[in-house]
Amino acid sequence: MKNNLDILLALVALVVVVYRLFQVEAAIYDAIEDLKESVSERINLLERSLALHCAIYAERKEQVDYLLRALEEKIDHKSGRLWDEIKELKLELRYKPKSGEG
């Protein structure tokens, strides 16, 4: 009778250990699945953030290019006007009698 009881207790203990082992395994798989979902959500968030920053960068780059072109045109216009004034002054000096001549 004692041997039967020992065998029965050993079987019950074995069943409890196996059951607990399966619980731990299930908990590990659940944690892995939760982590997988968390990482996936974080990657999606980072992709959206990167896309937003890329769009903002492209817009700012376009705006800076526009401003640079506007400044280049303004500088070209001013230098052209200055060059024309220099030409006019040269012509005036060429035809103006010198103070020593007379």
C-alpha contacts under 8 A as a table, 3 or more apart, distances in Angstrom:
res1	aa1	res2	aa2	distance
1	M	4	N	5.08
1	M	5	L	6.21
2	K	5	L	5.01
2	K	6	D	6.08
3	N	6	D	5.00
3	N	7	I	6.09
4	N	7	I	5.08
4	N	8	L	6.03
5	L	8	L	4.96
5	L	9	L	6.02
6	D	9	L	5.12
6	D	10	A	5.99
7	I	10	A	5.01
7	I	11	L	6.11
8	L	11	L	5.10
8	L	12	V	6.14
9	L	12	V	5.00
9	L	13	A	5.99
10	A	13	A	5.01
10	A	14	L	6.01
11	L	14	L	4.93
11	L	15	V	6.08
12	V	15	V	5.03
12	V	16	V	6.13
13	A	16	V	5.00
13	A	17	V	6.08
14	L	17	V	5.06
14	L	18	V	6.09
15	V	18	V	5.11
15	V	19	Y	5.95
16	V	19	Y	5.00
16	V	20	R	6.02
17	V	20	R	5.07
17	V	21	L	6.00
18	V	21	L	4.93
18	V	22	F	6.21
19	Y	22	F	5.16
19	Y	23	Q	6.28
20	R	23	Q	4.92
20	R	24	V	6.23
21	L	24	V	5.14
21	L	25	E	6.16
22	F	25	E	4.91
22	F	26	A	6.04
23	Q	26	A	5.07
23	Q	27	A	6.13
24	V	27	A	5.01
24	V	28	I	6.15
25	E	28	I	5.09
25	E	29	Y	6.27
26	A	29	Y	5.13
26	A	30	D	6.10
27	A	30	D	5.04
27	A	31	A	6.09
28	I	31	A	5.10
28	I	32	I	6.16
29	Y	32	I	5.00
29	Y	33	E	6.14
30	D	33	E	5.06
30	D	34	D	6.12
31	A	34	D	5.07
31	A	35	L	6.05
32	I	35	L	5.07
32	I	36	K	6.04
33	E	36	K	4.96
33	E	37	E	6.25
34	D	37	E	5.17
34	D	38	S	6.12
35	L	38	S	4.96
35	L	39	V	6.04
36	K	39	V	5.23
36	K	40	S	6.07
37	E	40	S	5.00
37	E	41	E	6.11
38	S	41	E	5.18
38	S	42	R	6.16
39	V	42	R	5.03
39	V	43	I	6.08
40	S	43	I	5.14
40	S	44	N	6.23
41	E	44	N	5.10
41	E	45	L	6.16
42	R	45	L	5.01
42	R	46	L	6.12
43	I	46	L	5.06
43	I	47	E	6.10
44	N	47	E	5.05
44	N	48	R	6.25
45	L	48	R	5.20
45	L	49	S	6.14
46	L	49	S	4.94
46	L	50	L	5.97
47	E	50	L	5.05
47	E	51	A	6.10
48	R	51	A	5.07
48	R	52	L	6.15
49	S	52	L	5.08
49	S	53	H	6.18
50	L	53	H	5.09
50	L	54	C	6.04
51	A	54	C	5.06
51	A	55	A	6.18
52	L	55	A	5.14
52	L	56	I	6.22
53	H	56	I	5.02
53	H	57	Y	5.99
54	C	57	Y	5.00
54	C	58	A	6.10
55	A	58	A	5.12
55	A	59	E	6.18
56	I	59	E	5.11
56	I	60	R	6.13
57	Y	60	R	5.13
57	Y	61	K	5.97
58	A	61	K	5.04
58	A	62	E	6.12
59	E	62	E	5.14
59	E	63	Q	6.21
60	R	63	Q	4.97
60	R	64	V	6.07
61	K	64	V	5.10
61	K	65	D	6.07
62	E	65	D	5.06
62	E	66	Y	6.14
63	Q	66	Y	5.04
63	Q	67	L	6.22
64	V	67	L	5.04
64	V	68	L	6.03
65	D	68	L	5.05
65	D	69	R	6.12
66	Y	69	R	5.19
66	Y	70	A	6.19
67	L	70	A	4.99
67	L	71	L	6.15
68	L	71	L	5.06
68	L	72	E	6.07
69	R	72	E	5.01
69	R	73	E	6.14
70	A	73	E	5.16
70	A	74	K	6.17
71	L	74	K	4.96
71	L	75	I	6.04
72	E	75	I	5.07
72	E	76	D	6.03
73	E	76	D	5.02
73	E	77	H	6.02
74	K	77	H	5.06
74	K	78	K	6.13
75	I	78	K	5.11
75	I	79	S	5.97
76	D	79	S	5.14
76	D	80	G	5.93
77	H	80	G	5.06
77	H	81	R	6.21
78	K	81	R	5.14
78	K	82	L	6.08
79	S	82	L	4.94
79	S	83	W	5.96
80	G	83	W	5.06
80	G	84	D	6.18
81	R	84	D	5.06
81	R	85	E	6.21
82	L	85	E	5.06
82	L	86	I	6.18
83	W	86	I	5.04
83	W	87	K	6.28
84	D	87	K	5.08
84	D	88	E	6.27
85	E	88	E	5.02
85	E	89	L	6.12
86	I	89	L	5.07
86	I	90	K	6.15
87	K	90	K	5.09
87	K	91	L	6.28
88	E	91	L	5.10
88	E	92	E	6.17
89	L	92	E	5.00
89	L	93	L	6.05
90	K	93	L	5.10
90	K	94	R	6.06
91	L	94	R	5.02
91	L	95	Y	6.40
92	E	95	Y	5.39
92	E	96	K	5.88
93	L	96	K	5.12
93	L	97	P	7.95
94	R	97	P	7.94
97	P	101	E	6.57
97	P	102	G	7.57
98	K	101	E	5.37
98	K	102	G	7.78
99	S	102	G	7.34
